[in-house]
């Protein structure tokens, strides 16, 4: 079993600027802001996380949709979910994720002592057997180490098949975010970081794109009637109630809809939307 330090060796970014500064909420696509607004019950401390994801709206939409399923439609239960997130974040030294999840963990019923114990060797705390095996599995998954049959059998006795699948996806999703935030040096929301100044804005970023003229074309024959573009930019696209295909309402949309249209194009599974941007 992998050894565990007594306290998490959490990476912090207070001494180094973020490699990709999080975008301020004013630059997030409206559809992304709406999705985040729907998850306010998840608590504060996520603005820099979402600002980082906002650099790639389509990816942000997909990631947040998965996160919402795991958080609100998962079968593991809140307590076990937070144990997995905290332990994985500890093993990967991810301060942002670990500190962010202290509050949800407390809301899920973990005591202050139990939260601290997620950053200690599992056997130093009197965990229930099914929680101990969960933490041991997280240690192995965080290191991409094989899960031995004996440990898997103990997991299978504690969890149903759908919960086992969810455990693996949750641990992987948490690890992905921990790695991304660590490498990007994304600061916590309590860390001062000027993400709106022109000196810190990436070259060719959102501000530069907003000064470009956008022309949209739609191949209606290629449209597969998914309708995601309509949800992203209802001012620009409309879905027919007859055949389900999408119609382009505004070929040259106003710049205030530009981010929504880019997201619509990214989300289109058939690639029926083409964008042309010129100075």
C-alpha positions as CSV (number, residue, x, y, z in Angstrom):
1,X,0.0,0.0,0.0
2,X,1.5,3.4,-0.9
3,X,2.8,5.4,2.1
4,X,1.1,8.7,3.0
5,X,2.6,11.7,4.7
6,X,1.0,12.9,7.9
7,X,-0.1,16.1,6.2
8,X,-0.9,16.9,2.5
9,X,2.1,18.3,0.6
10,X,-0.2,20.7,-1.1
11,X,1.1,22.8,-4.0
12,X,0.3,26.5,-3.6
13,X,0.6,29.2,-6.2
14,X,0.9,32.2,-3.9
15,X,4.5,32.9,-5.0
16,X,4.1,32.3,-8.7
17,X,1.6,33.9,-11.1
18,X,-0.9,31.6,-12.8
19,X,0.4,30.3,-16.2
20,X,-3.1,31.0,-17.7
21,X,-4.9,33.7,-15.7
22,X,-8.5,32.8,-15.0
23,X,-11.0,34.9,-17.0
24,X,-13.3,37.2,-15.0
25,X,-17.0,36.3,-15.0
26,X,-17.7,39.3,-17.3
27,X,-15.9,37.3,-20.1
28,X,-17.6,34.0,-19.5
29,X,-20.2,33.0,-22.2
30,X,-23.7,33.5,-20.9
31,X,-24.5,29.8,-21.2
32,X,-21.6,29.0,-19.0
33,X,-22.6,31.6,-16.4
34,X,-26.1,30.1,-16.4
35,X,-24.7,26.6,-15.9
36,X,-22.6,27.8,-13.0
37,X,-25.5,29.8,-11.5
38,X,-27.5,26.5,-11.3
39,X,-24.8,25.0,-9.1
40,X,-24.6,27.8,-6.4
41,X,-25.6,25.2,-3.9
42,X,-22.2,23.7,-4.3
43,X,-20.8,26.6,-2.3
44,X,-18.2,29.4,-2.9
45,X,-14.6,29.2,-3.8
46,X,-14.9,28.2,-7.5
47,X,-14.5,31.5,-9.4
48,X,-10.8,30.9,-10.4
49,X,-11.6,27.3,-11.3
50,X,-14.5,28.3,-13.6
51,X,-12.5,31.2,-14.9
52,X,-9.8,28.8,-16.0
53,X,-12.3,26.5,-17.6
54,X,-13.8,29.5,-19.4
55,X,-10.8,29.6,-21.7
56,X,-12.3,26.5,-23.4
57,X,-16.1,27.0,-23.2
58,X,-17.1,23.7,-24.8
59,X,-14.7,21.7,-22.6
60,X,-16.0,23.7,-19.6
61,X,-19.6,22.8,-20.4
62,X,-18.8,19.1,-20.7
63,X,-16.7,19.1,-17.5
64,X,-19.2,20.9,-15.5
65,X,-22.0,18.7,-16.8
66,X,-20.1,15.7,-15.6
67,X,-19.3,17.3,-12.3
68,X,-23.0,18.1,-11.8
69,X,-24.0,14.5,-12.4
70,X,-21.4,13.3,-10.0
71,X,-22.5,15.8,-7.4
72,X,-26.2,15.8,-7.7
73,X,-27.1,12.5,-9.4
74,X,-24.4,10.3,-8.0
75,X,-25.1,7.0,-6.2
76,X,-22.0,7.0,-3.9
77,X,-23.6,9.5,-1.5
78,X,-22.3,12.8,-0.4
79,X,-20.0,11.5,2.4
80,X,-18.2,8.9,0.3
81,X,-18.0,11.4,-2.6
82,X,-16.2,14.0,-0.4
83,X,-13.9,11.3,1.0
84,X,-12.8,10.4,-2.5
85,X,-12.3,14.0,-3.5
86,X,-10.4,15.0,-0.4
87,X,-8.1,11.9,-0.4
88,X,-7.4,12.2,-4.2
89,X,-6.6,15.9,-3.8
90,X,-4.3,15.2,-0.9
91,X,-2.4,12.4,-2.7
92,X,-1.9,14.8,-5.7
93,X,-1.0,17.8,-3.6
94,X,-3.8,19.9,-4.9
95,X,-4.4,22.8,-2.5
96,X,-7.1,24.4,-4.5
97,X,-9.3,21.3,-4.6
98,X,-8.5,20.1,-1.1
99,X,-9.3,23.4,0.6
100,X,-12.3,24.0,-1.7
101,X,-13.9,20.7,-0.5
102,X,-13.5,21.2,3.2
103,X,-16.8,22.9,3.4
104,X,-18.8,20.4,1.3
105,X,-17.2,17.6,3.3
106,X,-18.4,19.2,6.5
107,X,-21.9,19.6,5.0
108,X,-21.8,15.9,4.0
109,X,-21.3,15.0,7.7
110,X,-17.5,14.6,8.0
111,X,-16.2,15.9,11.3
112,X,-13.3,18.3,11.5
113,X,-11.2,15.4,12.8
114,X,-12.3,13.2,9.9
115,X,-11.5,15.9,7.3
116,X,-7.9,16.2,8.8
117,X,-7.6,12.4,8.8
118,X,-8.1,12.3,5.0
119,X,-4.6,13.8,4.9
120,X,-3.1,11.2,7.2
121,X,-2.2,7.5,6.8
122,X,-5.6,5.7,6.6
123,X,-4.9,3.3,9.5
124,X,-4.2,6.2,11.9
125,X,-7.9,6.9,12.1
126,X,-10.7,4.5,13.1
127,X,-12.5,4.6,9.8
128,X,-15.4,2.2,9.1
129,X,-14.2,-0.8,7.1
130,X,-16.0,0.3,3.9
131,X,-14.5,3.8,4.2
132,X,-11.0,2.5,4.9
133,X,-11.1,0.4,1.7
134,X,-12.4,3.5,-0.2
135,X,-9.4,5.6,0.9
136,X,-7.0,2.8,0.1
137,X,-8.4,2.5,-3.4
138,X,-8.0,6.3,-3.8
139,X,-4.3,6.0,-3.0
140,X,-3.8,3.4,-5.6
141,X,-5.9,5.2,-8.3
142,X,-4.0,8.5,-7.6
143,X,-0.8,6.7,-8.4
144,X,-2.2,4.8,-11.4
145,X,-1.2,1.6,-9.5
146,X,-3.0,-1.7,-10.0
147,X,-5.9,-2.5,-7.7
148,X,-5.3,-6.0,-6.3
149,X,-8.1,-8.5,-6.4
150,X,-8.3,-8.6,-2.6
151,X,-8.9,-4.9,-2.4
152,X,-11.4,-5.0,-5.3
153,X,-13.3,-7.8,-3.6
154,X,-13.7,-5.7,-0.5
155,X,-14.8,-2.7,-2.6
156,X,-17.3,-4.9,-4.4
157,X,-18.8,-6.0,-1.1
158,X,-19.2,-2.4,0.0
159,X,-20.4,-0.9,-3.3
160,X,-22.9,-1.8,-6.0
161,X,-21.7,-2.1,-9.6
162,X,-22.9,1.4,-10.6
163,X,-21.1,2.8,-7.5
164,X,-17.9,1.1,-8.4
165,X,-18.0,2.7,-11.9
166,X,-18.9,6.0,-10.3
167,X,-15.9,5.7,-7.9
168,X,-13.5,5.3,-10.8
169,X,-14.9,8.2,-12.8
170,X,-15.0,10.4,-9.7
171,X,-11.4,9.7,-8.8
172,X,-10.3,10.2,-12.4
173,X,-12.3,13.5,-12.8
174,X,-10.8,14.8,-9.5
175,X,-7.3,13.8,-10.6
176,X,-7.7,15.5,-13.9
177,X,-8.7,18.8,-12.3
178,X,-6.0,18.5,-9.6
179,X,-3.4,18.1,-12.3
180,X,-4.6,20.9,-14.5
181,X,-4.9,23.4,-11.6
182,X,-1.4,22.4,-10.2
183,X,0.3,22.7,-13.6
184,X,-1.5,26.0,-14.4
185,X,-0.7,27.3,-10.8
186,X,-4.3,28.4,-10.5
187,X,-4.7,30.4,-7.3
188,X,-7.5,29.9,-4.8
189,X,-10.2,32.5,-4.8
190,X,-8.7,34.0,-1.6
191,X,-5.4,34.6,-3.3
192,X,-5.0,38.0,-5.0
193,X,-4.7,37.6,-8.7
194,X,-5.4,40.4,-11.2
195,X,-7.0,38.6,-14.1
196,X,-8.4,41.6,-15.8
197,X,-5.3,43.7,-16.5
198,X,-4.0,43.9,-20.1
199,X,-0.5,43.0,-18.8
200,X,-1.7,39.6,-17.6
201,X,-4.1,38.8,-20.5
202,X,-2.8,36.1,-22.9
203,X,-2.0,37.4,-26.3
204,X,-4.8,36.7,-28.8
205,X,-7.2,36.0,-25.9
206,X,-10.8,36.9,-25.4
207,X,-10.4,40.7,-25.6
208,X,-8.7,40.4,-28.9
209,X,-11.4,38.1,-30.3
210,X,-14.1,40.5,-29.3
211,X,-12.8,43.1,-31.7
212,X,-13.2,40.8,-34.7
213,X,-16.1,40.6,-37.1
214,X,-18.0,37.3,-36.9
215,X,-19.8,35.7,-39.8
216,X,-21.8,32.4,-39.3
217,X,-22.8,29.9,-41.9
218,X,-24.9,26.8,-41.3
219,X,-25.1,23.6,-43.4
220,X,-28.7,22.7,-42.7
221,X,-28.5,19.4,-44.5
222,X,-25.6,18.3,-42.3
223,X,-27.5,19.3,-39.1
224,X,-28.3,16.3,-36.9
225,X,-31.0,18.1,-34.8
226,X,-29.0,17.9,-31.6
227,X,-30.1,21.4,-30.8
228,X,-27.2,22.3,-28.5
229,X,-26.4,25.4,-30.6
230,X,-29.9,26.7,-29.9
231,X,-29.3,26.3,-26.2
232,X,-26.0,28.1,-26.4
233,X,-27.1,30.9,-28.7
234,X,-30.9,31.2,-29.0
235,X,-30.6,34.7,-30.5
236,X,-28.7,33.3,-33.5
237,X,-30.1,29.8,-34.0
238,X,-33.6,28.4,-34.0
239,X,-34.7,24.7,-34.1
240,X,-37.6,23.7,-36.3
241,X,-40.6,22.0,-34.6
242,X,-41.3,20.2,-37.8
243,X,-38.0,18.4,-38.7
244,X,-35.8,19.3,-35.7
245,X,-33.2,20.9,-37.9
246,X,-31.7,24.2,-37.0
247,X,-32.1,27.5,-38.9
248,X,-29.6,30.3,-38.8
249,X,-31.4,33.5,-37.7
250,X,-28.5,36.0,-37.8
251,X,-25.5,35.4,-40.1
252,X,-23.6,38.3,-38.7
253,X,-24.4,38.4,-35.0
254,X,-23.6,41.3,-32.7
255,X,-20.4,40.9,-30.8
256,X,-22.2,40.5,-27.5
257,X,-23.3,37.1,-28.8
258,X,-19.9,36.1,-30.2
259,X,-18.8,33.9,-27.3
260,X,-22.2,32.1,-27.3
261,X,-21.9,31.4,-31.1
262,X,-18.3,30.1,-30.7
263,X,-19.6,27.7,-28.0
264,X,-22.5,26.7,-30.2
265,X,-20.0,25.8,-33.0
266,X,-17.9,23.8,-30.5
267,X,-20.9,21.9,-29.2
268,X,-22.3,21.0,-32.6
269,X,-21.7,17.2,-33.0
270,X,-22.1,17.3,-36.8
271,X,-19.9,20.2,-37.5
272,X,-22.6,22.0,-39.4
273,X,-21.7,25.4,-38.1
274,X,-18.8,27.4,-39.7
275,X,-17.4,30.6,-38.3
276,X,-15.3,33.2,-40.1
277,X,-13.7,35.9,-38.1
278,X,-12.0,38.9,-39.7
279,X,-10.6,42.1,-38.2
